[in-house]
Amino acid sequence: MQKGREIKIGILVILGGVLLVLGVNYLKGLNPLGGGRAFHAIYENIDGLAVSNPVVVNGFQVGQVASIEFAASGRGALDVTFVIEEPKLHVTKDTRAKIYSNDLFGTKAIELVAGRSTELAVAGDTLTSDIEMGITEAVKMELVPLRQKTDQLIAGVDEILINLQTVFQDSATQGLPKAFESIQRTMENLESTSATLDLTVEENRAALKGIVNNMEELTGFVNSQQGALSNALGNFSQISDSLANLQLASTLKKADASITELNRLLEGLNNGEGSLGQLLQNDSLHDGLIATNKEIQQLLNDFYLNPQRYVNVSVFGRKESRKMSEKELERLQRLIQSELDNRAPDGE
């Protein structure tokens, strides 16, 4: 009987030890009875990730972190092993294992973000690692622009204080009393000008009232003569219509055609076309007129010198002596010159 009790106690101790080992391993992320698939991910910083932290997909836990060790490279990177216990979950080669904050207390977990690849990863593969910015880092990132603006504001305030200090120094404030005195004199001048203006308005109130009355009378006159003004505008409209009906464009077109024809006629005269053109361009008529005039002059001269050649009248039967006319003298001169020209080669 004593031996049977000891055997039972021994069996209970053994079962307790086995359950203890299984429980510790389960808390560490190992589930010997689950038969899950183990994957790896290399991180430079795990940001507080611990063993047994959950592994989730779309918010649903599919496994947990099994172990965290230093990577074989020896540069401080961490090799995180996690086990996926869901056999129906397909893990592709480009799946990212992203560390993120699982709750408000900062508990970390790994979220599997599926990629676009169709090739499935097998147990033992190393997946691409990623880490989400934590609350602290997010707050820091939000505070960086605020800090920059604060620094700029402080720098601006410092510059204002420096400028104020410069203004209120003795060397810079020497002209302030004169400036204040000038401002005071300007205000006094403005007050005096305002008083003068009020007095002027008061003195000329009657004149201003008369001007206003005249404007009212002028407005009334314009209103009373509205009909006459309308008639004048109507007459002006009729005059403009009459001018429009004069067919000014047609008249200008005809005048342009006449000017073109006149230009063509003048161009023909300049080119010697027609009798008038020949008369304008040819000097023969002019030369003929000059020769005729000369012949008439010579004829009159001959008639004056030798009238008996043309009118034979003798009172006493005496014969008048004959004189040579200019034409005969010119002819005789041409004959003598011709004889001299013909004899000149013989004499030489």
C-alpha positions in Angstrom: 0.0 0.0 0.0 2.8 2.3 0.8 4.5 1.6 -2.5 1.3 2.3 -4.5 1.1 5.7 -2.8 4.7 6.5 -3.6 4.1 5.5 -7.3 1.1 7.8 -7.5 3.1 10.7 -6.0 5.9 10.1 -8.4 3.6 10.1 -11.4 2.0 13.3 -10.2 5.4 14.9 -9.8 6.4 13.8 -13.3 3.1 15.1 -14.8 3.6 18.4 -12.9 7.1 18.8 -14.3 6.0 18.1 -17.8 3.1 20.6 -17.5 5.5 23.1 -16.0 7.9 22.7 -19.0 5.1 22.9 -21.5 3.6 26.0 -19.8 7.0 27.8 -19.7 7.7 27.0 -23.3 4.2 28.2 -24.3 4.7 31.4 -22.5 8.0 31.7 -24.4 6.1 31.3 -27.6 6.7 27.6 -28.2 3.7 25.4 -28.6 5.0 21.8 -28.9 1.5 20.6 -29.5 0.6 23.2 -32.1 2.9 22.2 -34.9 3.2 25.8 -36.2 5.6 27.2 -38.8 8.6 29.2 -37.7 9.9 32.3 -39.6 12.6 34.8 -39.0 13.0 38.5 -39.3 16.2 40.7 -38.8 15.7 44.0 -37.0 18.2 46.8 -36.1 15.9 47.8 -33.2 13.0 45.8 -31.8 11.6 48.7 -29.8 10.7 46.7 -26.7 9.4 43.5 -28.5 9.6 40.5 -26.2 9.1 36.7 -26.4 5.5 35.6 -26.4 4.3 38.8 -27.9 1.5 38.2 -30.4 1.8 37.9 -34.2 -1.3 39.2 -35.9 -2.8 39.5 -39.4 -5.5 42.1 -39.9 -5.9 42.4 -36.1 -6.3 38.5 -35.6 -3.6 36.7 -33.6 -2.1 33.9 -35.7 1.0 33.2 -33.6 3.6 34.6 -31.2 7.2 35.5 -30.9 9.3 32.4 -30.0 12.8 33.8 -29.5 15.0 36.9 -29.8 18.7 36.4 -30.4 21.6 38.4 -31.9 22.1 37.8 -35.6 25.1 35.8 -36.9 26.6 39.0 -38.4 27.7 40.2 -35.0 26.9 43.9 -35.7 24.1 44.1 -33.1 21.2 43.2 -35.3 18.5 41.0 -33.7 17.1 37.8 -35.1 13.5 37.4 -34.1 11.9 34.0 -34.5 8.1 33.8 -34.5 5.7 30.9 -34.9 2.5 31.0 -37.0 0.0 28.4 -35.7 -2.6 29.0 -38.4 -2.2 26.3 -41.1 -4.6 28.1 -43.5 -2.6 31.3 -43.6 -0.5 31.7 -46.7 2.7 33.6 -46.2 4.3 34.9 -49.4 8.0 35.7 -50.0 7.5 39.5 -49.9 5.4 39.5 -46.7 6.7 42.2 -44.3 7.0 41.5 -40.5 6.3 44.9 -39.0 6.7 45.7 -35.3 3.9 48.1 -34.0 2.3 49.2 -30.8 -0.5 46.8 -30.0 -2.2 49.0 -27.3 -2.0 52.3 -25.5 0.5 50.9 -23.0 3.1 50.4 -25.7 3.0 46.6 -25.9 4.6 45.5 -29.1 3.5 42.9 -31.6 4.4 41.8 -35.1 1.9 42.4 -37.9 2.3 40.4 -41.1 1.6 42.7 -44.1 1.1 40.6 -47.3 2.8 41.5 -50.5 1.9 41.1 -54.2 4.1 38.0 -54.8 2.4 34.6 -55.5 5.4 32.6 -54.3 4.9 31.2 -50.8 7.5 31.2 -48.1 8.4 28.0 -46.3 9.1 27.4 -42.7 12.5 28.8 -41.7 12.6 31.6 -44.3 13.6 35.1 -43.3 11.0 37.7 -44.0 11.4 41.4 -44.7 11.4 43.4 -41.5 9.8 46.7 -40.8 9.0 48.8 -37.7 6.2 51.3 -37.1 6.9 54.6 -35.6 5.9 54.6 -31.9 3.9 57.1 -30.0 7.0 58.7 -28.6 8.6 59.0 -32.0 5.4 60.4 -33.5 5.1 63.0 -30.7 8.7 63.9 -31.3 8.1 64.3 -35.0 5.1 66.5 -34.3 7.1 68.6 -31.8 10.0 69.2 -34.2 8.1 71.9 -36.3 6.8 73.5 -33.1 10.3 73.6 -31.7 11.6 75.2 -34.9 8.9 77.8 -34.8 9.6 78.5 -31.1 13.2 79.0 -31.8 12.3 81.4 -34.6 10.0 83.3 -32.3 12.6 83.5 -29.6 15.1 84.8 -32.2 12.6 87.4 -33.3 12.0 88.5 -29.7 15.7 88.8 -29.1 16.1 90.9 -32.2 13.2 93.2 -31.1 14.7 93.5 -27.6 18.1 94.4 -29.2 16.4 97.1 -31.4 14.6 98.5 -28.4 17.8 98.7 -26.4 19.4 100.4 -29.4 16.6 102.9 -29.6 16.6 103.8 -25.9 20.4 104.3 -25.7 21.6 107.9 -25.1 23.1 108.2 -28.6 20.0 107.1 -30.3 17.4 109.0 -28.2 18.9 112.5 -28.6 16.6 113.3 -31.4 13.4 112.0 -29.7 12.6 115.3 -27.9 12.8 117.3 -31.1 10.7 114.7 -32.9 8.0 114.9 -30.1 8.1 118.7 -30.3 7.7 118.6 -34.1 4.7 116.2 -33.7 3.2 118.6 -31.1 3.6 121.6 -33.4 2.0 119.6 -36.2 -1.0 118.8 -34.1 -1.3 122.5 -33.0 -1.2 123.5 -36.7 -3.9 121.0 -37.5 -6.1 122.3 -34.7 -5.6 125.9 -36.0 -6.3 124.9 -39.5 -9.5 123.1 -38.4 -10.6 126.2 -36.5 -9.9 128.5 -39.5 -11.8 126.1 -41.7 -14.8 126.2 -39.3 -14.7 130.0 -39.2 -14.5 130.2 -43.1 -17.5 127.9 -43.4 -19.4 130.0 -40.9 -18.6 133.2 -42.6 -19.5 131.9 -46.1 -22.6 130.0 -45.0 -24.8 132.4 -47.0 -22.7 132.1 -50.1 -22.7 128.3 -49.8 -26.4 128.3 -49.4 -26.7 130.5 -52.5 -24.5 128.1 -54.5 -26.8 125.2 -53.4 -29.9 127.1 -54.4 -28.4 127.9 -57.8 -27.6 124.2 -58.3 -31.2 123.4 -57.4 -32.5 126.0 -59.9 -30.2 124.7 -62.6 -31.4 121.1 -61.9 -35.0 122.4 -62.1 -34.3 124.2 -65.4 -32.8 121.0 -66.9 -35.8 119.0 -65.7 -38.2 121.6 -67.2 -36.3 121.6 -70.5 -36.2 117.9 -70.7 -38.6 117.8 -73.7 -36.5 120.3 -75.6 -33.4 118.3 -74.9 -35.2 115.2 -76.1 -36.2 117.0 -79.4 -32.6 118.2 -79.9 -31.3 114.7 -79.4 -33.9 113.4 -81.8 -32.9 116.0 -84.4 -29.3 115.0 -84.0 -30.3 111.4 -84.5 -32.1 112.3 -87.7 -29.0 114.2 -88.9 -26.8 111.2 -88.2 -29.3 109.0 -90.1 -29.2 111.4 -93.1 -25.4 111.3 -93.1 -25.6 107.5 -93.0 -28.0 107.5 -96.0 -25.7 109.6 -98.2 -23.9 106.4 -99.3 -20.6 107.9 -98.4 -18.8 104.7 -99.2 -20.1 104.6 -102.8 -19.2 108.3 -103.3 -15.7 107.7 -102.0 -15.3 104.7 -104.2 -16.3 106.8 -107.3 -13.9 109.5 -106.3 -11.2 107.0 -105.9 -11.9 105.6 -109.4 -11.8 109.2 -110.9 -8.5 109.9 -109.2 -7.1 106.6 -110.6 -8.2 107.6 -114.1 -6.7 111.0 -113.7 -3.4 109.5 -112.6 -3.5 107.1 -115.6 -4.1 110.1 -118.0 -1.2 112.1 -116.4 1.1 109.1 -116.7 0.2 108.8 -120.4 1.0 112.5 -120.9 4.3 112.0 -119.2 5.0 109.1 -121.5 4.3 111.1 -124.6 1.0 109.4 -125.5 -1.4 111.3 -127.8 -1.1 114.7 -129.5 -1.0 116.5 -126.2 1.7 114.1 -124.9 3.7 114.6 -128.1 3.4 118.3 -127.7 4.6 118.2 -124.1 7.4 115.7 -124.7 8.6 116.8 -128.3 10.5 120.1 -128.9 9.8 120.2 -132.6 6.7 122.4 -132.3 8.6 124.8 -130.1 11.5 124.9 -132.5 9.1 125.4 -135.4 7.4 128.2 -133.7 10.7 129.9 -133.0 11.8 129.4 -136.6 8.5 130.8 -137.9 8.7 133.8 -135.6 12.2 134.4 -136.9 11.0 134.2 -140.5 8.2 136.6 -139.8 10.7 139.1 -138.2 13.0 138.8 -141.2 10.0 139.2 -143.6 8.9 142.4 -141.7 12.5 143.7 -141.8 12.7 143.0 -145.6 9.3 144.7 -146.1 10.5 147.7 -144.1 13.8 148.0 -146.1 12.5 147.1 -149.5 8.8 147.9 -149.8 9.1 148.2 -153.6 9.6 144.5 -153.7 6.1 143.9 -152.4 4.3 147.2 -153.4 5.5 148.9 -156.7 4.3 152.5 -156.4 6.2 155.3 -158.1 5.0 158.9 -157.9 7.7 160.6 -160.0 8.8 157.6 -162.0 12.1 157.5 -160.0 13.6 154.1 -159.2 14.3 153.6 -155.5 17.7 152.2 -154.4 17.3 148.7 -153.1 18.6 147.7 -149.6 19.5 144.2 -148.4 17.3 142.8 -145.7 18.5 140.9 -142.7 17.5 137.6 -144.2 19.6 138.3 -147.3 22.5 139.5 -145.2 22.3 136.2 -143.1 22.1 134.2 -146.4 25.1 136.1 -147.8 27.0 135.5 -144.6 26.3 131.8 -144.7 27.5 131.6 -148.4 30.7 133.5 -147.6 31.4 131.2 -144.6 30.7 128.1 -146.7 33.2 129.4 -149.4 35.8 130.1 -146.7 35.3 126.6 -145.3 35.7 125.0 -148.7 38.9 126.9 -149.5 40.5 126.5 -146.2 42.1 123.0 -147.1 43.5 124.3 -150.4 45.1 127.3 -148.8 46.8 125.0 -146.2 
